[in-house]
């Protein structure tokens, strides 16, 4: 991501969105390091430079990394995070699920549980890191972690809340979520393939 961020700063690449599903890893942000939060040795860990505490990544979670150069009228960290939240809230709405914000914390919630975490880093107003949307995470792997400094079980996935199908009776899969997210980029992020900088949509494993 650092390489892509620097390339975008230098206009060597266009605005790029990466959609990925990671093998299991727990990323540890500066706040978690500062607070001395300990994580069970049964989880692989990696220290990262995005904001916040600990975040679980793994199967059943769609991660979106926006390598985007934000223009002058967009240059507000809170405003950009709001755009990311709105992208997920609108995507969930399209699936027949009511998502919402918690004023005290970044991310998206459903039925009083957090199902999407957001953490960004910026250099010259080009973003990296991104958001993680939990749709069908295994067992209690994410629920057994104090993600974002919250109590155990506060972060979960859509299937654990009973949302396994969309309003049309289709299973909520990674592919369905990707299609829904990408269909909302023009509406929420105000960018489209018709713009001078076309989107480069890719998958990395």
N, C-alpha and C positions, 0 to 999 in steps of 0.2 A: 504493500500500500504506500509506503514512503516513496518508492520509485515512481509509482503512478502519480502520486500527489505532486512530486517535483516536475514530472513531465507535463501535468496539467497546468501548473504554475507557469511553465515556459511555453505553453500552447503547443506542445509536441504531440498531445493527444486531445481528443474531444472529451466532453463530459461523459463519464463512464459510470455505469451501475454494475456492480458485481453481485450476483445472487448465488449463494453457496449454502451447503449443509455440511457442517464440520464433523469430524470424529470427536468424541467426547474430550473436552478440555474446560478447565475453569480458569478464566482470565481474572487477574488480580490488579485492580486499579490503585492509584496513589492513596486514596482514602483508606482502603483496606490495609495497605502496607502501614500507613501512619497509625491506624487504630490497632495494629497488631492482631488482626483477625487470623485465626488459625483454621486451616481446612484439612479435613481428613486425608490421610495418605492414600486412601483408595481412589482419590481423584488426581488426574494429571493436572498440573498447574502451569500458568505462564503469566509473568508480570508484564503489564501493558501500560501505555502512557495516555490512555483515554481517561476521562474523568470518572469518578464514582468508586464503588467498592468491588465486590466480586460478581461475576456473571458466568452462568453455566452455558456452554455451547455443546451441541451434540445432535444425534439423530432426532428427527421429529421437530426440528427448529429451523426455520428459514431465516438466514442472515442476509441483510442488504447493506452493502458498502457503497455510499455515494461519493465518488471522486468528482466533485462538482466545483466549478469556479462560480462563486456567488457574486452577483453584480452589486453595485454600490447601494441600491435601494433595498437590497436583501440582507445587508451585512449587520445582522443582529443574531447573536448566538441563540437567545431565547426564541427569536422569530424563526430561525432555521429548524430548531428542535420542534417547534410547533408545526412546521410544515411536515416533518417526519411523522409526528403523532397524527396529524390530519390524514396523511396517506394511509396509515394503518386503520384509523377509525372509519374512513370511507370504504376501504377494502372490506372490513368486517361488516359494515352496513350492507354492502353488495351481497354478502353471504347470508344475510338475515340475522346478524349478531350485533348487539348494541355494545360498542366499545366507548370508553370515555377516559378523560384525564383525571388524575388526582392533583389538585392544585399544589400539594406539598412535594410532589416528586415527578420527575420526568418519566415518560412511558405511557403505555395504554393499559387500561384495566377492563375486565369483564366480570360481572357478578362479584365485585369486591375482592377480586384476585388480579394480580399483575400478570399479564400474558405477553407483554412486549417491553423490552428494555432498550434504552437509547443512550448511546455514549459517543460523542464526536470529538475529534481533534482538528484544529485548523492551523494552516500556515498560509499567510497571504490570502486569507479567505477562500482557500481551497480545502474542502473537508475530506477527512478519512475516518476510519472506524465507521460505526453506523448503528443499525438496529437489529434486534433479534426477536423474532415472532415465534412463540411456542405453540405448535398445533397438535403434536402427538408425541410428547417426550416419553422415554421409557421408564417404567416403574415409578419410583419416588426419587429418582436421581436429582432432579431440580428442586423438589419439595424439601429435601433433606439439607438444603443449603440456605444460609441466611443471605440470600441475594440482595444486593443494594442496601445492606444493613437492616433488612426487615426480619420479622419473625419467620421461623421455619414454616413452610407451607403457604406463605403469602404469594410466592411466585409459582405459577403452575402453567398448564397448557390447556388449550381449548377442549381437547378430548376428555380431560379430567373433569371439566365443568359440564360435560354432556353434549358438547358441540362437535359432533362427528360428521354431520351432514349439513350442506347448505340448504337454503329454503326451497330448492328445487329437488332435494333428495339425492344430490351428488355427494360422494365422500369428499371431505376436505383433505386434499392431498397437497404436497409441495407444488405440483404442477398447477392445480387449481388456484392456489394462493399466488403463484408467480403471475399467472394470467390476470388475476384481479388487480394485483399491485401495478403491473405494467399498464393496464388499461386506465389507471387513475393518475399516471405521472403528468400528463398534459394538464389535467384539471387542477391538481394540487401543487405541482412544482413549476407550473407555467413553462414547461419545456416540451417540445415535441420533435419528431423526426423532420418536420417541415422547417424547423428553425435553422439558422446558418450552421450551428453546431449540432450534428445529428447524434443520437444516442448510440453508444456502443454497449449492447446488452450481452453479457457473457456469463458463463457458469464456470466456476473453479472448484475443483475437489481437492 
